[in-house]
Amino acid sequence: MATSTAPLLSLRRITKVFGEGDATVHALRGVDLDIDAGEFVAIMGTSGSGKSTAMNILGCLDVPTFGQYLVEGISVEALPADVLAALRNDRFGFVFQGFNLLPRTSAVDNVELPLIYANVSGRMRNERARRALADVGLSGRDRAHPNQLSGGQQQRVAIARALVNEPEVLLADEPTGNLDTRTSAEIMALMTALNRDRGITIVMVTHDVDIASHARRLVTFRDGIIVSDQSRAAA
Amino acid sequence: MRLVTTTKLALTALMRAKLRSLLTTLGVVIGVAAVIIMQSMGAGATALVTGELSGMGSNMLMLVPGATQGMGGASLGAPLFTPDDVDAIRRECPAIKYVSIMNVRSVRVVAGDENRSTNVYGVSPVYFDIRQWYPAMGRILTDEDDRQGAEVCVIGETNRIELFGSVDPLGAELRVHEMVCRVIGVLEPKGASTFGQDQDDLVLMPASTYARRIMGDDRIGVMMLSAVAEDRIDEAKAQVESLLRQRRRVLAGEDDDFTVRDMRELIAIMGRITGVLTSLLAGVAAISLLVGGIGIMNIMLVSVTERTREIGIRLAVGARTRDILAQFLVEAIVLSLLGGLIGLIIGVAGSFAASRMLDLPLALPHQAAVLAVGVSVLVGVLFGVFPARKAARLRPIEALRFE
């Protein structure tokens, strides 16, 4: 843990360019964003505003074209690939709009995945994965495969997978994008509880104002820059 | 990540995608099995031919009149050999063990109501030693028979069946030309020769009887000789050649007017023929291997879309490039080796079946088998690992979004 005053995550003058020549797209045009431990941040914006790109850079799934990204004050550009992998493994948990679960693989095996790469022993993996599934309200469905689960249940499995290695940050890219209103509300309640009770930092991309209202800080992107950044009382 | 975990991971992944695993394995199976069966058939045919030729006695020499012409033939018109030549060779060629006259003619033979055309041989009794032919019934010709010009004969299995059927042929009368001779023995069946000739379709009588009663002339068309040992064939050949040049008054500098042929030449010729056959089959096998390899490659490459997303997920949850590579390497090795093993089993079983059906000796091509398994595994591993390596080196988000 950082003892300095450095923010947990810090984007500095980040730009991201896709493509070349006429097809060039400037997804991010100089973004500065600091996120402290324990925050619940919603990133909003229309599609193409650059919010998902920023999210992917935050999670070390993508690298910026220019600019600096610091995790606890350490610049990640300089880090070797294996250290980035370790960072993704134990600092970040990801939740995607499309769930991204391994097909034909049971819930518990999906949840175990990060633990495999963290070198946790088999018995321990299974135990922790079951507990994580219980935490998201899916006890008893350990052996179910993704295609036997509803969308909300699949997203819970994904959240359990994101949480199983006890990360500091949960990064959620449109976590309710494929879910109906009621299921969305359940997922949001779960995420809010994780932030409130476990102190997990949450960064969530969404284009839905209702969903965003669960967060205490709202960052709005437009055309690759941040146009507003406001905090508010807890929902 | 430990090897055990990696292996478990790979095996689990294989079990999850059974059809894909099966198809990949199938490519290897077909390639390996095809190569083994093709090669074993080629090797079997070669073994059959060389085995049969050396079974004829590899220290055997054949002496025919006329100069050597190309691979087989000898020109006509040269004088035949005489009984004195036979005696001279016996006397003066220490590297020669046996000398036998072998005159032959196609003659119509009659036994009771049956008659057929067959090859009638006039041979010295040692002919049976040279050819290593043994009687199945009765006895073979003796020196006594030859000396007396006895009117007796030994017949082959085909003639026994065609002429006598279920009747006991021993002591029966067989009319050959104008002569009636008594059957004293039946040879063990030998089946068809390499060249497709029925080796049991013959009648053998003493050379003296043949000369007097069939030819009316004691000159000799062909002699079969055998060297005292296989490694003295060249010596034997040289002795016979120099003796005959002298006896037949061939002037120095002139070509021989006779030919001594040894079995090695024949084996060499047949070896060339079966060599062509084997290369042909090897070509077919190589194509099978290529097709199998392309099959493996295709299924590996096609599965990459799904696998790329899987790799993206694994990267996102913290897998390192080398973790991904290890998993895919183990997967590819397991599939390819499994395929190789099944291919090997099918190949060997197929070779057994082919040798049984085609009546060939079983000759398993060890080198070809190793090569086939090696190539298949190599192809499997290359095309299993390279796309995975490419995907594992993508940024996680690219792998995740791969369509």
Interface residues (C-beta under 8 A of the other chain):
Chain A: N56 G59 C60 L61 D62 V63 A81 D82 A85 A86 R88 N89 D90 F94 F96 N100 L101 L102 P103 R104 T105 D109 L113 P114 I116 Y117 A118 N119 G122 R161 N165
Chain B: M1 R2 T5 L9 T12 R16 A17 E306 R309 E310 G312 I313 R314 L315 A316 V317 G318 A319 R320 T321 R322 D323 R395 P396 I397 E398 L400
